[in-house]
Each structure stands twice: as structure tokens, then as C-alpha cells.
């Protein structure tokens, strides 16, 4: 088995394959176990109680770029090594053609990694909601809002381009389900103060 991995020019592919795979697996295990996987990019992902979404995400690109470079290089090495080794030992190609196939395999693995990273960033940023944008918005009462702040109801309001159900209080009269409302204040806990829209 070792001679298959290291005989002739196979070491040119085996070493990068093992290095890339090792780094990738270590990062994966750390990420899945909740350990320090260096993926903390400075995001403040405090949960929005009322909207059940995240808000105020302030991700910093430098941390993400460091991870992208480490994971990108390990993905390239893994693809290069295993594709090159398969071509060299499995297809009995020479060293130079096998290196070409290895580079192609590395580029494909790197491309897959970049696509996954881009998708992950889009998904995480789509969860970031700035509830302050709700101020002044109109919506509809989902569950009756009690009078004079003596409890909370729920309202449907469009925030950051998506409809959200938010906890709501009224400083005046009770507001029944189905009534159109206007948000006059957003509180620190992301609940909103509402009034009937016609007032």
C-alpha cells in the first residue's frame, strides 16, 4: 500500500493529498465539535427575540479571508493530490500529464469550496435583520395588541424585504386582529410600539 502511495513520482501527489485532507478533516472535526475552528469573523449574531431572526451582523472580511485561504489551499491540495495520484497510479499516466490532471482536480475542488463559501455567506447574511428599519412601517395585527402596554400582541410587518411577525405593544387603546397598524418605536428587545395606521 505504501509503495502505491510513495513509489516513483507518486509522492508528488500523495504528500499534498494527505496534507490537504488532514487540514480539511481537522477543520471539519473542530467545526462540528464546536471547538475553535477560526470561523469567528467578528459577527454579532444576537438573536432577535421578537422576530426570531438574527440582527446587527458585523462580519469582518479579514477573518473570513484567512479561513478562505487556509481552506481554499487545503481544498486545492486535496483535489490536486488525489486526482494526480489517481491519474499517475490508476491510469498509469506519466508525471507531467498526471500533474495536469492534478491541477485540474485542485481547481475543481477549489471551485467547489468557493461556491460553498459563497452560498454560506449568502445564507448567513440573509438572516441579518436590522429591526430599526421597522420604524414607520405599516403592517397588520396578527394577534390582538392589549391596551396601554398591559401585555403583548403580535403584528406582521415587512422588515428588510421580508414579512416578520413581531411582538407588539400599544400605548393607547387595544388593537384588534386584522387592523392595519403603523410602527412608531422599535424597542431594544426588538418588540415594537404600534398605533392604528389611521391615527
MORAMO-V975071 format. One record per backbone hydrogen bond with DSSP energy under -0.5 kcal/mol. CO is the residue of the C=O (numbers start at 1). NH is the residue of the N-H. If there is no record, write none. Layout:
CO,NH / CO,NH
//
This chain:
1,5 / 2,6 / 3,7 / 7,10 / 9,12 / 10,13 / 10,14 / 11,15 / 13,17 / 14,18 / 15,19 / 16,20 / 17,21 / 18,22 / 19,23 / 20,24 / 21,25 / 22,26 / 23,27 / 24,28 / 25,29 / 26,30 / 27,31 / 28,32 / 29,33 / 30,34 / 30,35 / 31,34 / 35,37 / 39,41 / 41,60 / 43,45 / 44,46 / 46,55 / 47,49 / 48,52 / 48,53 / 53,48 / 54,129 / 55,46 / 56,58 / 59,61 / 60,63 / 60,64 / 61,65 / 62,66 / 63,67 / 64,68 / 65,69 / 66,70 / 67,71 / 68,72 / 69,73 / 70,74 / 71,75 / 72,76 / 73,77 / 74,78 / 75,79 / 76,80 / 77,81 / 78,82 / 79,83 / 80,84 / 81,85 / 82,86 / 83,87 / 84,88 / 85,89 / 85,90 / 86,90 / 86,91 / 87,93 / 94,98 / 95,99 / 96,100 / 97,101 / 98,102 / 99,103 / 100,104 / 101,105 / 102,106 / 103,107 / 104,108 / 105,109 / 106,110 / 107,111 / 108,112 / 109,113 / 110,114 / 111,115 / 112,116 / 113,117 / 114,118 / 115,119 / 116,120 / 117,121 / 118,122 / 119,123 / 120,124 / 121,125 / 122,126 / 123,127 / 124,127 / 125,128 / 127,54 / 127,129 / 129,56 / 129,131 / 130,133 / 131,134 / 132,135 / 134,137 / 137,183 / 138,158 / 139,181 / 140,156 / 141,178 / 143,154 / 144,146 / 145,175 / 146,149 / 146,170 / 147,150 / 153,168 / 154,142 / 154,143 / 155,157 / 155,166 / 156,140 / 157,159 / 157,164 / 159,162 / 162,159 / 164,157 / 164,166 / 166,155 / 167,192 / 168,153 / 169,194 / 170,149 / 172,148 / 174,176 / 175,145 / 176,179 / 179,141 / 180,197 / 181,139 / 182,195 / 183,136 / 185,187 / 185,193 / 187,190 / 189,50 / 191,187 / 192,169 / 192,194 / 193,184 / 193,185 / 195,182 / 196,199
//
